[in-house]
Amino acid sequence: MKIRSLVLAAVLAGTGGLVATAAQAAAGCRVDYTVTSSWPGGFGAAVTVTNLGDPIDGWRLSWSYAAGQTVTQLWNGTVSQSGAQVTVTNVSYNATIPTGGNAAFGFNGSTPGSNPVPTAFTLNGTVCTGGVATPTPPETPATPTPTPTTPSPTAPPDGSVAREKINLNRSWRFIRADVSGAQNPDFNDSTWVPVALPHDFDAPYDVGGTTNGQSFHVGVGWYRRHLTVPTSWSGRRVEIEFEGSFSVTDVWVNGTRAGTHRGGFTGFTFDLTNALRTGDNVLAVRVDNGWRADLAPRTGDHQFSGGIYRDVFLNVTNNVHVAWYGTFVTTPALTNPTWDTSNAAYYRNIDPSQYPSETDLRANLAARRSNVRVQTEVRNDNASPIDVYARQEVRRQGSNTVLATFSSPVRTLGGAASTTLDALSGSLSNTAGMIQALDLWAPNNPALYTVTTSLVTDTTADGVIGSGTITDTYRTTFGFRSAQWKVDGFYLNGTKTLLFGANDHQDHGGWSNAVTDSGFDRDVRYLREAGMNFVRGSHYPHDPSFADATDRLGLMLWSESTFWATATAGREPTPTGRYSDYLADGYPQKTTDQATFEQSAMDGLRDMIRVNRNHPSIINWSMGNEVFFTASGTLSKAKALVSRMRDYSHQLDPTRKAGMGGVQRSALDQLSVCDIAGYNGDGGKITNTWMPNVVSEYGSYTSDRPGTYDPTYGDVKDPTDGTRFKLTTGSAGLAIWAGFDHGTIMDASFARMGMIDFYRLPKNQWYWYRANKARWSSSANLADPTPAAREQSTSGTATRMTLEPGRYAPTTITNDGTTDTQLVVTMRNAAGTWVNNTRAVTLTVTSGPGILPGGKSYTFTPGTQTFDGKAAIEFRSYYAGTTTITARSAGLPDATITITTTDTVGAGGETEPANFGNAALWG
């Protein structure tokens, strides 16, 4: 192996918070480009960008090759190449680089001969010349922008009082039991097991063959960790943010209750400010996943394991700050959802006059122009009133060029109060003042933009800001696009577009619901590679990073809330503390539970929309799934709840329609109930000419890998050709059930309906879609319509095995819980060919940090994880270092792989504690 390295000092473009003075933030970086391995015609490389200047948010690194090299596969970034020019853009989980931090990515490449290392790089369009420099001010916008009527602010406070978002995934202790007094700071947790987040009560959690994942733990788990508060936080506001914890979560800090959250699929925050003290603090979190009659969802074809299974952060701000997910960015000139106004019940909480006409919309799309509106929720946690306005700046993501600058009016905001500041870049009639020459977001061009929101304040509270101060800077990613559900189909940017996709559950093999951001990124890449442009987030709000990935990679997303039912109508269990409690009616059968349940469904919808409303990939909201599975005595109440949720959705977001999945029975497919009808199963045969509709589920074919090489179109199969689908008149498209195998409380056959298995290895069905995507590419607006040949094993006996990174999986990960890698074991014969010889294999971490599901080893069992000579599992590490993982199987030579973990949280030389992640000791 040959290793060559080039270290460059580079100047960064000023991507930190823009201020209105001439001086810009100082910035600089170092780039390490290392050729890690070479083979005939190919090579591997690793690149690390270290930020030496002010924090940056969003990066784009470019270089040119001199010898015809081509990047063939890249991880921890998104790559494009035109001739010799290569550009790598951040993914969601490494977009922000703090001062002294770094972002790393790796790739494989091909080369026709020599492989010289690049000698020049640019970052965000700026030549990397070395040193730390003061960048020039942004370029003058090429298009007219409105002149702010409010005064320019002075320079913001220095970096010590800037907004901070601190990853809190590491250094927790856990016990799977309900322990009295564990909220107290002096409680002795020394016997608890060291763990990190994302974390699930169940590990390893497995599905496959006759195993469906019913045996998850139901009950309580406790988490505790220490938190050191610096003196620099004095006078500032500190909140803890959970992206998801299932399903009732109580939080304490230093023995003081911070709050309780009910609901397992949406994020939440608690204010810790008054309970924190400088120095050492103790956080304690109690999580209970027991079934509750008055909490949505009550049931569903999934599993309901508990834990803090998504990321946790601390948000540190000034007292005047943008609220949690407090910006709502819209593009009015490109927005007209086309409401049916024939009956007032169909468009409650909607003012149709706010939208451009269809003629004006099409003109704006053709000219690629739009205005921008930003509604910013601002919180003043001071005791005294202040004056405040919001200054907005629009840029293309990764660019320093300001496309538009505009501001809200000045408002006087009382102490301990909130308000919404509304800023509009220009009116619908002023087309010359709109941002011009836009890149419209689409699957084949997932163009993204950012809005930088600066809150400018002074303390005079007289309604006028003379010399203000920036107290908060907040960045929002969004896109320009038009999404219209019509009776005759779906229209993206004015063009009728076939929605062709899959349903997706969140859980992964071994790790259950505790999936990393990079794990979701791989899921989205799998669907794209199969020729899909659409995914339904079944049947609950997904992790925020999932929508980040669909934005970035070009997959349209149906985002669904938690009102969910299944084939257990009429059942009202007495809780037993087992999975079977969730085999219940989707709507409460006891009137005493109904009001609280309905409020939980409304709260979940509200939070889903708040967190996700700025994502251009999200084309509609969904109120839930298959609500007809309720007893006849409560069906009318269930339908009325769906209708109220639809109306509430209109109020929260008038730019998107509100659908419902599984409406094929009980007259749920009516505009009085929802805006979009999603038909499941045999509902795909229904011809609906009165409202927008889509086949939200088809297929439901059960198999273990490898399965049949067939699309299994089921109820939408063309009767004259089983390899083609046939939709009813006006249907917008179709989504297979399911994209991936998943855990379930139902029969084991329900767990194995994915075209990709639970451990993220494709079945033959996925290969069929990938090989045949040219059939629908022209109508689905695909980014890559090129078919790819099927990959399959051959019969034979293994003489050796390989242990390699999986599809889209890196060999370098980070220690903050946002990234992992997938390890794939393949049985091979003497010629190196993949053979279908299935064996038991044990993976063991033989040196270095990191864990597999449940601890330091994980066994692949034939008929559960291992099929067709292959098996896979994900590996993660929370401590920097080099790890060797060894695969062992009786009668075969061992196979090994080396994974590197980099420090992105400033952990220094911390070492992994004993028994880290050891599930056998959880209790």
N, C-alpha and C positions, 0 to 999 in steps of 0.2 A: 504494500500500500504506500502511495506517495502522498505526502501532506505538504501543501504550500500555503502560506498565509500572507496577507497584505493588510497592514493597519494604516488607515487614513484618518487624519483629523479633518473634520468637515464643519462647514458653517450651515446652520439650519435657517430656513425661512422663519419669520416671526409668526409662529402658529399659536402662541399663547393668546391671552385676552387682549384685544385691540383697545387702545385708549385714544382719545381724541386729540392728543398733543402730537407734536412732530416726532418726539423721541419714541422709539419702539423698544421692545424688550430685547435684552441681550440673549444670544443663543449660540450653541455650538454642539458638535457631537464628534464621536469617533466611530468609524466603521471597521469592523473586522471581517474580512472575507477569507474563508479557509477552504481549500480543497481537501476534503476529508478522506476521499477514497478515489481510486482510478481503476478502470478495467478497459479492455479493448472496446473503443467506440463510445465510452461513457465515463461519467464521473459523478461523485457526490460532493456537495458543498454546504457550508453553514455560514450564515451571515448574522452578525450582531451589531446593532446600532446602539451606542451608549450616548445618552443625552447629557451634555455638559452645561447646558444653559437652563433657561426657565422651562417649566413643564410645557409639553406640547400635547395636542389632542388631534390625532389624525395625521398619518404620514404616508408619503409616496416616494420610494427610492428607485432611481433609474441608473442604468449603466449600459455600456455597449460592449459587445464581444468583438474581438479582432480576428478570430479564427473559425467563424462559422458555428460556434456552439449554440445549442438550443436547450432551453429549460423544458423538461418533459413532465416532471411531477414536482409540486411544491407544497409544503405544509406550513401552517402558521402565517399564511398570507394569501393574497390573490395575485396571480401573475398574468401579465399579457406580454406578448413579444411580437414586434414588427421588424422583420429582418434581423439586424444585429442588436436593435434597441430592446432592452428588457426593462419592464416596470413592475415593481412589487408594491402592492397597497396593503395596509394593515387590515386585519380582521377585527371584529368587535372587541375581543378580549385583550388585544395588545395595542389598541389605538392610542392610549394615553401613556406617555413615557415621562415619569417624574424626573426632577433634577437628580442626576447620578444613577438613574435607572436605565434599563435597556429593553429593547425589543429584539427578538431573535426569530429567524426562520431558516429553514433548510430546504434543499431541493436535490433532485437528480437531474442530470443533463446528458446530452449526447454531443459528441464532437467528431468531426471527420478526420482529425489528425491531432495536432498539438492543442494544448489547453492553457494558453496564457491567462493569468489573472487580470481582471479589469484594473485599469489604472486611474479611472476617474468616475466619480459618482455625483449625482444631483439628488437633493432631498427637497421635496415640495417645490421643484423648479429652480432651486438655487444651487449654483455650482459649489461643490464641497472643496473649498480652498484651504482650510486649516485654521485652527484657532477659534476663539470665542469672539464674535463680532456683534456690532449693533446693526441689524438689517435696515435697509432703506424702507421708507413708508410704503404701504401697499400702492399698487398701480391705480391710477384714476379709472373709475369704471368706464367701460366703452359705451354703456347705455345710459340714458338720462335716469336720474334717481331723484326722488322728492327731496327738497331741502328741509332739514329738521327745523321746526319752529321753536324748539327749546334750546337753551344755551348748551354749548359744549362743556362736558365735565372736565375737571382737573384730573391729573394722573391718579390712578387708583392707589390704594394702600399697597405696601410692599408685599412680597410673597409670603411673609409670615402670617398675614391675615387673609390670604386668598382662600377660596372654597377648597376644601380637601375631601377626597373620597378615599377612605382607607379600607383595604381588604381585611376582613376579620375572620377568614376561613381557618386559620391555624390556631394551635395551642389550646384546644378544648379538651376537657375530660368528660367522660360519658358513663352512665350506668342505665341499663334497661330495666328499671324498676321505679316504683313510686317511693321516694325516700322522704321522711319527715324532716323538716328543718333545713333542707338543702339550699334554700334561698338565702340563708344567713351567711354573711361574709366569713365568719370564723368556722364554718362547717368544715370538717376534715374529709376531703375528697381524695386522699392519697391512694386509696384502693381502687378508685375508678380508672378506666382505661383511657390513655391518651388517644384522641381521635382528631380528625380535621373535617372540614366541610367542603363540598356537599356530603351529607351523611344520612344514611337510612337505617331504621331499626333492624333491617334484615340484610345480612351479608354472610356468605354468598346467597344470592336470590336467583334461583334457576327455573327455567321453563324449557320444555322440549319433550318429545315422546309422550309419555303418560303424565308428565309433571306439568301442572298448570299454574303453580305459584299460589295456591290457596293457603298455604301454611305460613302466612306472614304473621308477625307478632301483633297483637292487639292489646293496647294498654298504654303505659306511661314510660317515658324516658326523660332523664335529666341531663343537661349540659351545663358545665361551668368553665369559666376561664378568668384569668386576671387581665387587667387593662391598666397600663401606665399612662396617666394624663400629664402632659407637660405644662409648665407655667404659661406657655404661650397661648393656651386655650382659655385663659382667664378672660371673662367678659364675652366669650363667644358661645354659640349655640351648638350643642352636640346631640345628634339623633342617631339611633341605630336603625338600620334598614335590613329587613329580611325579604329576599325575593320569593320565598315560599317555604312554608313549614306546615306539615300535615298532622292534625287539622285544627286543634285548639292549643294556642301557644300563650303561656304566661311568662313574663319577663320581669326580673328584678335586677337592680343595681345597688350594691352595698346594703342589701336587705330591704330596700324600698321598692314596692311594686311600681314598675314603669307602665304596665298595661297588659291587657288580654286581647288576643285576636282570634276570632272564630272564622274558619275557612282555610282550606288547604291548598289553593291553587293561585292565589294572588298575593302580591307583596304588601308590606305594611311597614310603618315606622313608629317609633316611640321616642319622645323627647327625654333625654337623660340628663340635661344640663344641670338641674337643681340638685340631683342626687350624686353627681360626680364630685370628686375632690382631687386636688393636685397630688400626684404620686400614685400609689397602688389602689386599684378598685377591683371589685369582683362582680362579674356578670353571671347570673343564674337563669336558666331557661328550662321550663317544664313543658313538654310536648305530649299530648294525649291524642291518639288516633282512634279512640273508641267511637263506635257508631252513635249518632245522636239523631233522635226523631225530628228535631227542629232545625237541622243544619244541612244545607245542600253541599254536595250531592248525597242522597240517602242510599243510592244504589248505582249499579252500572257494570258493564262488561269490562271490568278492569280489576286491579288490586288496589288496596287502600293502606299500604304500609306507611308507617309514621316516620317522623324525624325532621331535622332541619336539612332538607334535601336540596336546597338551592343556596346560592351565595349569600353572605352577610357582610354588610359594610357599616362603617361609621361615616356620617356626613357632618363635617365641621364647617360652620358658616358664621358670618357676621349676623347680628340680630335682625338686620333688614336683608332679606334673602328671598330668592325664588323658592317657592314651595316644592315639595316632593313631586316630581314629574309635572311641574307647574306650568309648562308652556304648551300651548295648542297652536300648531303652525298649520295654516291652510293656504290654498292657492285658489282664491275665488274665481278668477277668470277661467280656470280649467275645471270647475266643479258645477255639475248639474246632474244629480242622481236620477232625474226623471221620475218624479212622484206621480202616482195616479191620483188626480184631484177630483175624480168623479164622485167621491164620497168623503166627507170630512173625517170619518173614522179611519181612513187609509193613511192619512198623513198628519196625525196629531203631533203637536209641538214643532211643526215645520212651517216656515214662511216661504212659499214658493217664489216670492218676488225677489229674494236675495240672490238668486242664481242668474247667470247669463242665459240668454235664449239659446236654443239649439244652434241657430245660425251663428251667433256670436261665439259660442263655444267652439264650433268647427273652424271658424276663422282664426281663433286664438291657437288652436292646435296646429293648424296649417302653418301659421307664422311662428310657432314655438315661442310664445310669449305669455307672461302672466304677471299679475301682482302677487303680493304676499301679505298675509295677515297673521300677526302673532298676538295671541291673548296670553298674558303672563300673570299667574297668580303670585302675589307678593305678600309676604308676612313681615310684620313689624313686631318683634319681640321686645322692643324697648318699652319702658313705662310711659314715655312721652311721645306725642305725635311728631311726624316728620313729613317733609315734602319729598315726593319720589316720582320719577318717570322712568320708563324702560326704553333704552336705545337699542335698536336692532340692526345687525349687519349680516347680509347674506353672502355666502361664498360657495363655490363648487368645493366639494369635500376634497381636502388635501391641497387646495390652492390658497394663496394669500391675496388674490385679487378680490376686492370687495365689489359685488355686483349691485348692491342696493344698501342704502343707509336710511333709516326712518325711525321715528320715535312716537311714543304715546304722549297724550297730554299729561301735564303735571297734576298729581293728586295729593291731597293732604290725607295722610293715613294715621289714624289714631293709634295709641299704644296698645299692645297686645291685640292687634287686629289684622285682618287680611283684606285685600282688595284685588280686583283683576284690572290690569292695565292693557288697553286695547290699542295696538299699533297697526296701521295699514299703509302699505307702501304706495298706494294710489288707487283711484277709483276704477270701476269696470269700464267707464266711458273713456278714460284716458289711456288708450292703447299705446300711444307713443311713449308714455312714462313707465310702461311695464318693463320688466326684465326681458331682454330679447335673446334670440338664438339659444334657447334653452335645450338641454338634453333631456328628453322625456324618458321617465323611468319605464322600462319594459323588460320582459324576460331576456331578450337579446341585447339589451342595453340598460343594465341596472344602475343608472346614473343617480348619484346622491349629492345632496347639498347640505350645508350647515347654516344655522342661524346662531349668531353669538348675541346673547341678551345681556346687556349691562344695566344694572340698576344704579341710577344716579340720584343722590339724596342730599338734602341739607336739613338743618334742624330748626329753621326759622318758622316752619309751619304756617307760612303766609300765602301759600299757593304759587309762589314764584321761586325758581331756583336761579340764583346768581352764579355762585362759584360752588358747584356741587362736587361730591366725592363718589366714586364708584365703590359700592359696598358689596356687590356680588356680580360675578360673570358666569353665565350658564350657557352651555352649548347643546343644541338640538339638531339631530340629523333628520332630514326629510327628503322628499322627492317631488318633482313636478310630473303629474300624470292625471288622466281622467279615467274613472272607472264607472261604468253604467250597466246596471242590470235592467234589461228590457224584456218585454214579453217574447221577443223573437231571439233572445240570446244575450250574451255578454259582450260589451264593447270596451276595449282598452284603447285609450287615446283616439277614440272615434272609429276604430276598426273592429269589426266583428271578430272575436277571438274565441276559439275553442278552449275551454278549460279541461285539461287532461292531466289527471294527477292521482293522488293517493291520500288515504287517511293515515294519521300518525299518532301513536301513543308514545309517551315520553320515556318509559322505562327501558333500561339496557341490561343485558345479561350480566349476572353476578352482582351488579351495583344497584339494582332495582331503580328507584326514581332519582337516586343521587347521581345525576349525570353532569359532566363538565360542559362548559361552553363549546370546547372543541369537539366533544361528542355529538352535540347538536349540529355543529357545522358539518360533520361527516354525514349525518343523516340527510341533510338538505342536498349535499353533493351527490349522494346515492340516487335521490329522486331525479335530480337534474340529468345525471348521466343516463338514466333510463328513458329520457325523452319527455319528462314531465315538466309542466309549467305551473302546477297548482297543487296545494296541499291543504287538507282540512285538519286543523288542530283538534283532534278528537280526545275527549269530549269535555274539555276544560281549558282554561287559559294556560298556555305553555310558558316556559322559561323566557324571560326577556331576550336572552341571547338567541333563541330560536327565530324570533322575528328579525333580529339583527342579521342573521344568516340568510333568511329569505329576501330581505332587502338587498343585501350585498351580492347574492348569487343569482337573483332573478327568478323567484318562485312566488307566485301569487298565493296569498294565505287567507283561508276562511277561519276566522278566530272565534272560538266557541266558548260559551259560558257553561255554568255547572248545573243547570236544571236538566236532569238526566233520569231516564227510566229504562227498565229492561223487563224481561219476561217474568216478573214476580209481582204482577198487579194484585192488589188487595192484601198483601202480606204486611203486617205491622208487628215486628218481632219484639219480644221482651229481651233486652240486651243480655248477652251471655259472655261478652268479652272475647268472642271468636269471629273469624272472617264471615261466618254465616249470618251474622247480624245484618250485614250489608245486602242480603238477599231480601230486599224490602220493596214495597211500592215506592215509586218515584215521588209521590206526593203524600203528605201525612194523612193518615186515616183518622187521627184524633183531632178534633177541632181545637183543642188546647195548644197544639203544636203548630197550627197552620200559619198564624200571623208571624211568628218568629222565623219559621222556615221561609216564608215569602220574602221577609226582609233580608235574610241571608242570601237569597238568590239575587235580589236587587243590589245588595252590597257587592257581591262578586262581579256582577255585570259592570257596575260603576268603576270598580278598581281595574278590571280588565281593560276598559276603554281608556281610563286615565293613563295607564302604563303604556298602552300600545297605539294611541291615536295618531302619532306622528309617522308611523311606518307606511311608506308608499306601497309596500307589498301587500298590506292588508286591504282587501277589496270589499269586505263586509263584516258585520258582526253576526253571530248566531246566538240565539237565546238558549239553545240546548239540543236535546236529541230524544226522539221517540217517546214523547210525553203521552202518546196514546196508551202506553203501558201503565195505566192507572185504573183503579176500580171505577165502575160506572157511577158510583155515588160521589166521586170527587173529580170526575173528568171535566165538568163545566168549570170548576174552580181552577184546575190546572190550565185549561185553555185561557181563562181570563188572566191568569198570571203571565202567560206568554205574551198576551196582548199588552198588558201593562209594562212588561219588560221592553217590548218593542217601542212603545211610546216613550219610555225613559231613555232608551237608546237614541231616539231622535233628538231628545232634549240635550243629551250629553255630546252627541256628534251628529250634526245635521248634514254631514258630507257623505255618509255611508248608509246604505240600507241595512235592515235587520232581518236575518233569515232564521230558519229553524230546520234542523235535520230530522229525518224520519217523520214526515208529515203525511204518509200515505194512507192513514186511517183516521177515523173520528173527525173528519172535516177540518183538519188543521191546515190544509193547503188553501187558505182563504186570505184575502187581503185584510180582512178584519182581524186576523190573528197575527200575521207576519208579512214582511215585504217580499221574501224570497222563499220558495218552497224547495226544500231539499228532500228528494225521494231516495229511500233506502230499499235495497232488495227488489221485491216484485213491484215496488212503486215506480221503478224505472220504466215500466210499460205504460204508465198513465200519461195521456196527452193533456197537457195543461195549456190552455190558450188565454187564460185570464190574468196570469201573473208571471213574473220571472221565476224560472225554476232550473234545477240542476239535479243530476243523479249523484247524490252525496255518498252513496255506497253501492257498489256492485261486487260480484265475485264470491267472497266468503269461502274460498276454496282452502280446505285443510290439507296440510302436508308437512312432513319433515324434509329437510334438505337431503337430496337435491330436488325432489319433486318433479312435476311434469313440465315439459317445455311447451307452454301454452298460455295464452292470456287469461283463460277462464272468465270470459265476459259475462257468463251467467244470464241474468234477465235482460241484458242489453246486447246479447249476441245477435249478429245478423243471421237470420234463419237460413240464408242461402250460402253463408261462408262463416264458419265458426271462428276464423282468425280475424274477423272484423266486427266492430260494434255498430249498432244502429240505434240512434237516438230518436225520440219522438219529436214532432214539430215544435220548435221553439226552445228546446232544451239547451242550456248553456254549456253543458259538458258532463264529465263523469269522473269519479274518483274511486279507485279500487279499494275494497276492504280486503286486506290492509297493506300498508307499506311494509310494516315490520311485525313480527311475532311480539306478543306482550303477555304479561301476567293477567290472570283473571280469576274472579270468584266463581265463574261458570264452569262448564264442563271443559276437560282438557283440550277437546277439539277446537274450542273457541280461541285458545292461546296460539294456535299454529296456522293462522290464516294469512300471514304476511308473505310478501314476495321476497323478503329478506328475513333471515332468522333472528332470534332474540339476541344473538351475539354479534350481529351485523356482518354475517356472511350471506351472499346472495344465493337464492334458490334459482332453479332453471327458469322460473317465471320471470324473474328480473332480467335474466339474460335475453329472454324472448323480447321483452319490451325494448331493451337496449338495441337489439339487432333489427327491430322493425320500426323504429321511431320515424323514419322517413315517411311512413304512411300518413301521419297526421301533422308533420312538422309545419307545413305551409299554413294550416289553419290555427295552429297553436303558438305561432310566433316564438319558436324555440331558438335558444342561443346556439345550440350545437345539434343540428339535425343529422349529423353523420352517423350511420349505423356502425356497430362494432360486433365482431364475431363472438359467438358463444365460447365460453371457457368451460371445460369439463374434464373430469378425471378419466382414467383408463383402468381397466381391471388389472389386478396384480397384487403382489405381496411387497410390502415395504422392506427395504434394506437400510434405509436411513430416514431421517426427518429433518425439516428445516424449521427454524423459528425466526420469523421476519416481521417487520412492521406491516400492518394491513393497508388497505386502500386509504389514501389521504392521511395516513398516520405518520408522525414524525419520529425521529430518534432523539430529539431534544425537546424537553417539556419545561414548564415553569413550576415554581414551588408554591403558587398561590391558590391552587385548587380550581383554576379556570381551564387548565389544559391537561390532557392525558395522551396516551397512545394506545393503539390496538396491537396486540400480539397475535400472530397467526401461526399455528402449527400445521404443517403439511406433510403427509406421508409420501415418500418418493421411492422409486425403484433405483436400480444401479445406474440407469441412464439419467437420473434426475427428474423423471417425469412424475407428475402428480398421479397417485394411484388411490383407488377407493378402499384400501385396506384400513379398517377402522379399529383403533386401539385406545386403551386407557393411557392417558399422558398426565404427568404431574409437572406443573411449573413451580419453580422455587426461586425466590430472591436469594441468590447465593452470596452476594456481596453488595454493599452500598445501600442507600436509602430507598424507600418506596414500598408500596403494598399492592397486592392483588385483592380481589374481594374476600374479606374475612381475615386477611393477614398476609403472612409471608409465603404462603403456598396456596395452590388452587389445582384441583384435579378435574380433568376432562373425562367424563364417563360416556362410553358408547351408548347411544340411544337417548341421551339427554343433551349433552353439549357436542358430542363428537358424531359426525355423520360424513359419509363419503370421503373419508381420508383427510378431513380438515376439522379444526376447532379454533376458536378465537376467544380472547378476553381482553379487557382493558386494564392498563397499568397506570398508576399515578404516584407521584411523590411530592412531599411537602418540605423536603430538605435538599439543599444543593449537594451535588456530587455525581459520581459515576456509579451506575448500578449494573450488575451482571445478573441475568435471569437465565436459568437453565431448565430445559425440557428433558424429562426422562420418561422412557417407556421400555418395558421389559423386552430384551432381545435386540434393542436398537442402540446405536451410539447416541450419546447426549448431544443436544443442540443448544447453543447459547446465543444471546443477543445482549448488546450493551446499550443502555439508555442514559442520557445525560440530563440532569435537572439543573436549571439555572435559577439564581436568586433574583427575583423581581420585587421583593418586599423589604429588602434591606435587613435580612435575617442574620447577616454576618456568618460567623462560623458555627451556628447552632447545629447540634447533632440530633438525630432521631432518637426519641426516648425508647426505653425498653417496652415491649408489648404494644407498640404503636399499632392501632387498628386491629388488634387481636379480638375478633368477634367471639371467640370461645370464652372470653372473660367478661363479656358485657352484662351477664346476668340473665 
